[in-house]
Amino acid sequence: MTEQQLFAVLLHKGKTKRLIKMLKKEYPDKWQRAYRNVTVAYEELKDRYVHKSFFQVGVYDPALSDNWPWHVHYHEGLYLSEKQRVCKMGKAAVFTDIIKARNHFHTWKGNTKYKMEVIEFKQVVAVPTSSTIDDASAWQTNRPALNSV
């Protein structure tokens, strides 16, 4: 198991519970020792990753709703793509700065018909070990995987 796979298991509460349950079943005598090792591994890996905010522009028709109506079901919402077209979540433009997201909407021709809401989501990203500064530009990532949000 690689470090990233282990951290994905440790970060996800359900996956951690399944791992511990599997350890209890297969190793009834030693599962507590494994649990302590999992805890130590999480504490060691946790400092190498941070939660970083990303933003998407959610659009909605004000004639149909007073605000963005997909707060519970983000994947069903309407977003603005890189090419400034209304799209679903898979093709939505992702921004690292809220101001860039707002500017993207306001330069769009359809901004008179639709209203916007900036949708923030957080993703766990790795911080390089050589980077000790908190400058976000030092460890920018490309487009994040949205299935882990």
C-alpha positions in Angstrom: 0.0 0.0 0.0 1.5 3.3 -1.0 1.6 6.4 1.2 -1.2 8.1 -0.7 -3.4 5.0 -0.6 -2.9 4.6 3.1 -3.7 8.3 3.7 -6.8 8.0 1.6 -7.9 5.2 3.8 -7.0 7.0 7.0 -8.7 10.2 6.0 -12.0 8.6 5.0 -13.9 7.6 8.2 -15.8 4.7 6.5 -12.7 3.2 5.0 -10.8 3.4 8.3 -13.7 1.6 10.0 -13.7 -1.1 7.3 -10.0 -1.5 7.7 -10.2 -1.9 11.5 -13.2 -4.3 11.1 -11.2 -6.4 8.6 -8.3 -6.4 11.0 -10.5 -7.6 13.9 -11.9 -10.4 11.8 -8.6 -11.7 10.4 -6.4 -11.0 13.4 -8.5 -11.1 16.6 -5.4 -11.2 18.8 -3.4 -8.4 17.1 -6.0 -5.9 15.9 -5.4 -3.4 18.8 -1.7 -3.3 17.9 -2.6 -2.6 14.3 -5.1 0.1 15.4 -2.2 1.8 17.3 -0.1 1.6 14.2 -2.9 3.1 12.1 -3.2 6.0 14.6 0.6 6.6 14.5 0.6 6.4 10.7 -2.2 9.0 10.5 -0.4 11.4 12.8 2.8 11.1 10.8 1.1 11.6 7.4 -1.3 14.3 8.4 1.3 17.1 8.4 2.2 16.4 4.8 -1.3 17.2 3.5 -3.5 20.2 3.8 -7.1 21.1 2.9 -7.1 23.6 0.0 -10.1 25.5 -1.2 -11.2 25.4 -4.8 -14.1 27.3 -6.3 -16.7 26.7 -9.0 -19.3 29.0 -10.4 -22.8 27.7 -9.9 -25.5 29.3 -12.1 -29.3 29.3 -11.8 -32.2 31.0 -13.4 -33.7 33.6 -11.0 -37.2 33.1 -12.6 -37.2 29.6 -11.3 -35.4 29.9 -7.9 -34.3 32.5 -5.4 -30.9 30.9 -4.9 -28.7 28.1 -6.3 -31.1 25.1 -5.7 -28.6 22.2 -5.7 -27.0 22.6 -2.3 -27.6 19.0 -1.3 -27.0 17.4 -4.7 -23.9 19.2 -6.1 -23.4 16.8 -8.9 -26.9 17.7 -10.4 -26.3 21.5 -10.4 -25.6 23.8 -13.3 -22.1 25.3 -13.5 -20.1 27.5 -15.8 -17.4 25.8 -17.9 -14.0 27.1 -19.0 -15.5 28.1 -22.3 -18.3 30.0 -20.4 -21.1 27.6 -21.2 -23.7 26.2 -18.8 -22.7 22.6 -18.0 -22.7 19.9 -15.3 -20.2 19.5 -12.5 -17.8 17.3 -14.6 -16.9 20.0 -17.0 -17.2 23.0 -14.7 -14.3 25.4 -14.4 -12.3 25.1 -11.2 -10.6 28.2 -9.7 -8.1 28.6 -6.9 -9.3 32.1 -6.1 -12.8 33.4 -5.5 -12.1 36.7 -7.3 -11.1 34.8 -10.5 -14.4 32.8 -10.2 -16.5 35.9 -9.9 -14.6 37.6 -12.8 -15.2 34.5 -15.0 -19.0 34.9 -14.4 -19.1 38.6 -15.0 -17.2 38.4 -18.3 -19.8 35.9 -19.6 -22.4 37.1 -22.0 -25.2 35.2 -20.2 -24.7 36.9 -16.9 -27.9 39.0 -17.5 -30.2 36.0 -17.7 -28.6 33.9 -15.0 -27.4 34.6 -11.4 -24.4 33.0 -9.8 -23.3 31.4 -6.6 -19.6 30.6 -6.0 -19.4 27.0 -4.7 -16.4 26.3 -2.5 -15.1 22.8 -2.0 -12.0 21.6 -0.2 -9.6 19.0 -1.4 -6.7 17.3 0.5 -3.5 18.1 -1.4 0.1 17.2 -0.7 2.5 19.8 0.4 6.0 19.2 -0.9 8.5 18.5 1.9 10.9 21.1 0.5 8.1 23.8 0.8 8.1 25.3 4.3 6.3 28.6 3.3 2.6 28.9 3.4 2.6 30.5 -0.1 -0.2 28.8 -2.0 1.5 29.4 -5.4 4.4 27.2 -4.2 2.2 24.0 -4.2 -0.6 24.7 -6.7 -2.2 21.6 -8.2 -3.8 21.0 -11.5 -7.5 20.3 -11.7 -8.4 18.3 -8.6 -10.4 15.0 -8.7 -13.9 15.9 -7.7 -14.9 12.4 -6.6 -13.1 12.8 -3.3 -14.8 16.0 -2.3 
